[in-house]
Amino acid sequence: MSEPRDNSSNNNNGENNNGKDVRLLLLAETSADGGARARAPLQKIFIDDLTKAGGPKRQRVWRVPWFILLMCFMQISLHLIANECMQRRLIYKPEWSHEYWRLLTYMLLHADAWHLTLNICLQCFIGMCLELEQGHWRLAAVYLAGGLAGALANAWLQPHLLLLGASAGVYAMLFSHVPHLVLNFPHLSHRFARIAALLILFLSDVAFTAFHFRQNHNRNPRISLEAHLGGGVAGLLCGFVVYRRVQKSIYL
């Protein structure tokens, strides 16, 4: 007569072996996926960053870029209502004496509709996400510091030239993306797409300026490279001073 087998013991051993197999399989899949992501080409990383909506810790934040919208409203309004007398009171000119407001109010004036439209589009494209992530006052400080530095650079290097337009502030915001990316690169959505867009924008402007110098000898319109350079340097330095680290991972 044969002895009865301990089926419960065999079942327990089988369940333990199956659990170990499942855990090993999951561990292998996780390792393979992590290795594949680590070895992913730059093109795949760029596409994933552009298309993914964000991880589970990211929150959608709805805000309004009040400072950029206010500047656009003031620039458009002044372009429509400012007469010659008002323009003479606001433009930067070499004989500004102690009229210190001219160091900033020149940013509200533009030579023509094309000049206004270009600067409005650029400052909206460059500044809106920056204001939503860094806040109104920090972006305002960078924008105004760029305008002030642009006027001072123009006064120092080209003291005989009039100056108007928001290009110094636009360049300040553009170059302030460098400290913003340095401080918050892991937390920003579409970061590789941002870098590519900013580089394309900057190189396009450099190419247009070079063509304008070669073809028109920087006349009609007269581009103030000194104001652009002063605004860009001020935005770069001011960004490292006033910008902060983003505490939460957000996508807009």
Residue pairs with C-beta under 8 A, 6 or more apart in sequence:
40 48
45 192
46 192
46 193
46 196
49 189
49 190
49 191
49 192
49 193
50 190
50 192
50 193
53 251
54 189
54 249
54 251
55 249
57 248
57 249
58 189
58 248
58 249
58 250
58 251
59 248
59 249
59 250
60 250
60 251
60 252
61 132
61 250
61 252
63 132
65 127
65 128
65 131
65 132
65 136
66 131
66 136
67 127
67 131
67 136
67 139
67 140
67 143
68 123
68 124
68 127
68 128
68 131
68 139
71 107
71 108
71 123
71 143
71 166
71 169
72 120
72 123
72 124
74 108
75 107
75 108
75 109
75 110
75 116
75 119
75 120
75 166
76 116
76 120
78 86
78 90
78 108
78 109
79 109
79 110
79 113
79 116
82 90
82 109
87 109
90 101
90 102
90 105
90 106
90 108
90 109
91 102
91 105
91 106
91 109
91 162
91 163
91 164
92 102
92 103
92 105
92 106
92 151
92 154
92 155
92 162
92 163
92 164
93 102
93 162
93 163
94 155
94 159
94 160
94 161
94 162
96 102
96 103
102 151
103 147
103 148
103 151
103 152
104 144
104 147
104 148
104 151
106 147
106 151
106 163
106 164
106 165
107 147
107 164
107 165
107 166
107 168
107 169
108 166
109 164
109 165
110 116
110 119
110 164
110 165
110 166
111 164
111 165
111 221
115 165
115 221
119 165
119 166
119 167
119 170
122 170
122 201
123 166
123 169
123 170
123 173
125 201
126 170
126 173
126 174
126 177
126 198
126 201
127 139
127 143
127 170
127 173
129 194
129 252
130 139
130 173
130 176
130 177
130 180
131 139
132 252
133 180
133 184
133 188
133 246
133 250
133 252
134 180
134 243
134 244
138 242
138 243
138 244
139 173
141 238
141 242
142 172
142 173
142 176
142 234
142 235
142 238
142 239
142 242
142 243
143 169
143 172
143 173
144 169
145 172
145 234
145 235
145 238
146 168
146 169
146 170
146 171
146 172
146 173
146 230
146 231
146 232
146 234
146 235
146 238
147 166
147 168
147 169
147 172
147 231
148 234
149 168
149 172
149 230
149 231
149 233
149 234
150 163
150 167
150 168
150 169
150 171
150 172
150 224
150 226
150 227
150 228
150 230
150 231
150 234
151 163
151 168
151 227
151 230
152 230
153 226
153 227
153 229
153 230
153 231
154 161
154 163
154 224
154 226
154 227
154 230
156 226
157 226
158 224
158 226
161 222
161 224
163 224
163 227
167 224
167 227
167 228
167 231
168 227
168 228
168 230
168 231
168 234
169 231
170 231
171 228
171 229
171 231
171 232
171 235
172 231
172 232
172 234
172 235
172 238
173 235
174 198
174 201
174 202
174 232
174 235
175 231
175 232
175 233
175 235
175 236
175 239
176 235
176 236
176 238
176 239
176 243
177 194
177 198
177 239
178 236
178 239
179 236
179 239
179 240
179 243
180 239
180 243
181 188
181 191
181 194
181 195
182 240
183 243
183 244
183 245
183 246
184 245
184 246
185 191
186 249
187 245
187 246
187 248
187 249
187 250
188 194
188 246
189 250
189 251
189 252
190 251
209 223
209 225
212 218
212 223
